[in-house]
Amino acid sequence: MQRKPDLLWILVILFGLGVVTTGYAQSLWTNKTDAPVELAQQPPQLFKR
């Protein structure tokens, strides 16, 4: 009976880490919005030339 709560706590901790890491990644992504937009706009310009 003790193993089930342990598995539940492990799943809760993993879920919490996933939420924290996705929030951190989104904050980094919003801070660096200029670079992906420039990279996305450069290849079509090369194709137009």
N, CA, C and O atoms as a GROMACS GRO file, in nm:
protein
  196
    1MET      N    1   0.081  -0.121   0.000
    1MET     CA    2   0.000   0.000   0.000
    1MET      C    3   0.085   0.127   0.000
    1MET      O    4   0.039   0.233  -0.040
    2GLN      N    5   0.209   0.115   0.044
    2GLN     CA    6   0.292   0.235   0.051
    2GLN      C    7   0.349   0.273  -0.085
    2GLN      O    8   0.388   0.388  -0.106
    3ARG      N    9   0.354   0.180  -0.178
    3ARG     CA   10   0.413   0.211  -0.307
    3ARG      C   11   0.324   0.303  -0.390
    3ARG      O   12   0.374   0.387  -0.465
    4LYS      N   13   0.193   0.289  -0.378
    4LYS     CA   14   0.104   0.372  -0.458
    4LYS      C   15   0.118   0.522  -0.425
    4LYS      O   16   0.128   0.602  -0.517
    5PRO      N   17   0.118   0.562  -0.298
    5PRO     CA   18   0.139   0.704  -0.269
    5PRO      C   19   0.275   0.753  -0.318
    5PRO      O   20   0.287   0.867  -0.363
    6ASP      N   21   0.378   0.669  -0.311
    6ASP     CA   22   0.509   0.710  -0.360
    6ASP      C   23   0.504   0.738  -0.511
    6ASP      O   24   0.560   0.837  -0.557
    7LEU      N   25   0.437   0.652  -0.586
    7LEU     CA   26   0.424   0.674  -0.730
    7LEU      C   27   0.345   0.801  -0.757
    7LEU      O   28   0.377   0.876  -0.850
    8LEU      N   29   0.242   0.825  -0.678
    8LEU     CA   30   0.163   0.947  -0.697
    8LEU      C   31   0.249   1.071  -0.670
    8LEU      O   32   0.240   1.169  -0.743
    9TRP      N   33   0.331   1.067  -0.564
    9TRP     CA   34   0.417   1.182  -0.535
    9TRP      C   35   0.519   1.203  -0.646
    9TRP      O   36   0.550   1.317  -0.681
   10ILE      N   37   0.572   1.094  -0.702
   10ILE     CA   38   0.668   1.107  -0.812
   10ILE      C   39   0.600   1.171  -0.932
   10ILE      O   40   0.658   1.258  -0.997
   11LEU      N   41   0.477   1.128  -0.963
   11LEU     CA   42   0.406   1.188  -1.076
   11LEU      C   43   0.375   1.335  -1.049
   11LEU      O   44   0.384   1.417  -1.140
   12VAL      N   45   0.340   1.368  -0.926
   12VAL     CA   46   0.312   1.509  -0.893
   12VAL      C   47   0.438   1.593  -0.908
   12VAL      O   48   0.433   1.704  -0.961
   13ILE      N   49   0.551   1.541  -0.862
   13ILE     CA   50   0.677   1.616  -0.873
   13ILE      C   51   0.716   1.634  -1.019
   13ILE      O   52   0.759   1.742  -1.059
   14LEU      N   53   0.702   1.527  -1.098
   14LEU     CA   54   0.735   1.538  -1.241
   14LEU      C   55   0.643   1.638  -1.311
   14LEU      O   56   0.688   1.715  -1.395
   15PHE      N   57   0.515   1.636  -1.276
   15PHE     CA   58   0.422   1.731  -1.337
   15PHE      C   59   0.459   1.874  -1.298
   15PHE      O   60   0.454   1.964  -1.382
   16GLY      N   61   0.496   1.895  -1.172
   16GLY     CA   62   0.537   2.029  -1.128
   16GLY      C   63   0.663   2.075  -1.200
   16GLY      O   64   0.672   2.191  -1.241
   17LEU      N   65   0.759   1.986  -1.217
   17LEU     CA   66   0.880   2.023  -1.290
   17LEU      C   67   0.847   2.056  -1.435
   17LEU      O   68   0.906   2.148  -1.492
   18GLY      N   69   0.756   1.983  -1.495
   18GLY     CA   70   0.717   2.012  -1.632
   18GLY      C   71   0.653   2.149  -1.645
   18GLY      O   72   0.679   2.222  -1.740
   19VAL      N   73   0.568   2.183  -1.548
   19VAL     CA   74   0.503   2.314  -1.552
   19VAL      C   75   0.607   2.424  -1.536
   19VAL      O   76   0.602   2.526  -1.606
   20VAL      N   77   0.702   2.405  -1.444
   20VAL     CA   78   0.805   2.507  -1.420
   20VAL      C   79   0.893   2.524  -1.542
   20VAL      O   80   0.925   2.636  -1.582
   21THR      N   81   0.935   2.412  -1.603
   21THR     CA   82   1.024   2.421  -1.718
   21THR      C   83   0.954   2.483  -1.839
   21THR      O   84   1.015   2.560  -1.913
   22THR      N   85   0.826   2.450  -1.860
   22THR     CA   86   0.756   2.511  -1.973
   22THR      C   87   0.734   2.661  -1.949
   22THR      O   88   0.745   2.740  -2.043
   23GLY      N   89   0.705   2.699  -1.827
   23GLY     CA   90   0.692   2.842  -1.797
   23GLY      C   91   0.823   2.916  -1.818
   23GLY      O   92   0.825   3.027  -1.871
   24TYR      N   93   0.934   2.853  -1.776
   24TYR     CA   94   1.065   2.916  -1.795
   24TYR      C   95   1.099   2.925  -1.944
   24TYR      O   96   1.151   3.027  -1.989
   25ALA      N   97   1.070   2.820  -2.020
   25ALA     CA   98   1.098   2.822  -2.164
   25ALA      C   99   1.014   2.929  -2.234
   25ALA      O  100   1.063   2.998  -2.322
   26GLN      N  101   0.887   2.942  -2.195
   26GLN     CA  102   0.802   3.044  -2.257
   26GLN      C  103   0.851   3.184  -2.223
   26GLN      O  104   0.844   3.273  -2.308
   27SER      N  105   0.901   3.204  -2.100
   27SER     CA  106   0.952   3.337  -2.064
   27SER      C  107   1.077   3.368  -2.146
   27SER      O  108   1.096   3.482  -2.189
   28LEU      N  109   1.163   3.268  -2.168
   28LEU     CA  110   1.281   3.292  -2.252
   28LEU      C  111   1.238   3.319  -2.396
   28LEU      O  112   1.296   3.404  -2.463
   29TRP      N  113   1.137   3.246  -2.444
   29TRP     CA  114   1.093   3.263  -2.582
   29TRP      C  115   1.034   3.402  -2.603
   29TRP      O  116   1.059   3.464  -2.707
   30THR      N  117   0.956   3.452  -2.508
   30THR     CA  118   0.897   3.584  -2.523
   30THR      C  119   1.003   3.692  -2.513
   30THR      O  120   0.989   3.798  -2.575
   31ASN      N  121   1.109   3.668  -2.437
   31ASN     CA  122   1.217   3.767  -2.428
   31ASN      C  123   1.297   3.774  -2.557
   31ASN      O  124   1.352   3.879  -2.591
   32LYS      N  125   1.305   3.662  -2.629
   32LYS     CA  126   1.386   3.657  -2.752
   32LYS      C  127   1.295   3.643  -2.874
   32LYS      O  128   1.318   3.557  -2.958
   33THR      N  129   1.192   3.726  -2.884
   33THR     CA  130   1.101   3.716  -2.998
   33THR      C  131   1.163   3.770  -3.127
   33THR      O  132   1.122   3.730  -3.236
   34ASP      N  133   1.261   3.859  -3.116
   34ASP     CA  134   1.318   3.919  -3.237
   34ASP      C  135   1.396   3.817  -3.319
   34ASP      O  136   1.385   3.816  -3.442
   35ALA      N  137   1.475   3.732  -3.255
   35ALA     CA  138   1.560   3.639  -3.329
   35ALA      C  139   1.479   3.538  -3.411
   35ALA      O  140   1.507   3.523  -3.530
   36PRO      N  141   1.379   3.468  -3.354
   36PRO     CA  142   1.303   3.373  -3.437
   36PRO      C  143   1.229   3.441  -3.552
   36PRO      O  144   1.217   3.383  -3.660
   37VAL      N  145   1.179   3.562  -3.531
   37VAL     CA  146   1.107   3.631  -3.638
   37VAL      C  147   1.204   3.664  -3.751
   37VAL      O  148   1.170   3.648  -3.868
   38GLU      N  149   1.324   3.711  -3.716
   38GLU     CA  150   1.422   3.744  -3.820
   38GLU      C  151   1.465   3.617  -3.895
   38GLU      O  152   1.479   3.620  -4.017
   39LEU      N  153   1.486   3.508  -3.823
   39LEU     CA  154   1.524   3.383  -3.889
   39LEU      C  155   1.411   3.333  -3.978
   39LEU      O  156   1.437   3.275  -4.084
   40ALA      N  157   1.288   3.353  -3.938
   40ALA     CA  158   1.176   3.306  -4.018
   40ALA      C  159   1.158   3.394  -4.142
   40ALA      O  160   1.110   3.346  -4.245
   41GLN      N  161   1.196   3.522  -4.134
   41GLN     CA  162   1.176   3.611  -4.248
   41GLN      C  163   1.292   3.603  -4.348
   41GLN      O  164   1.273   3.636  -4.465
   42GLN      N  165   1.409   3.560  -4.305
   42GLN     CA  166   1.523   3.557  -4.396
   42GLN      C  167   1.512   3.452  -4.507
   42GLN      O  168   1.541   3.485  -4.622
   43PRO      N  169   1.471   3.327  -4.480
   43PRO     CA  170   1.464   3.230  -4.590
   43PRO      C  171   1.369   3.269  -4.703
   43PRO      O  172   1.406   3.246  -4.818
   44PRO      N  173   1.250   3.325  -4.680
   44PRO     CA  174   1.168   3.366  -4.794
   44PRO      C  175   1.236   3.474  -4.878
   44PRO      O  176   1.217   3.477  -4.999
   45GLN      N  177   1.314   3.561  -4.817
   45GLN     CA  178   1.386   3.664  -4.895
   45GLN      C  179   1.488   3.598  -4.986
   45GLN      O  180   1.510   3.641  -5.099
   46LEU      N  181   1.553   3.491  -4.935
   46LEU     CA  182   1.649   3.421  -5.019
   46LEU      C  183   1.579   3.353  -5.137
   46LEU      O  184   1.633   3.349  -5.247
   47PHE      N  185   1.460   3.300  -5.115
   47PHE     CA  186   1.388   3.235  -5.223
   47PHE      C  187   1.338   3.339  -5.326
   47PHE      O  188   1.331   3.310  -5.446
   48LYS      N  189   1.305   3.458  -5.280
   48LYS     CA  190   1.258   3.562  -5.373
   48LYS      C  191   1.370   3.610  -5.464
   48LYS      O  192   1.347   3.647  -5.579
   49ARG      N  193   1.493   3.609  -5.412
   49ARG     CA  194   1.606   3.651  -5.496
   49ARG      C  195   1.633   3.545  -5.600
   49ARG      O  196   1.724   3.561  -5.681
   0.00000   0.00000   0.00000
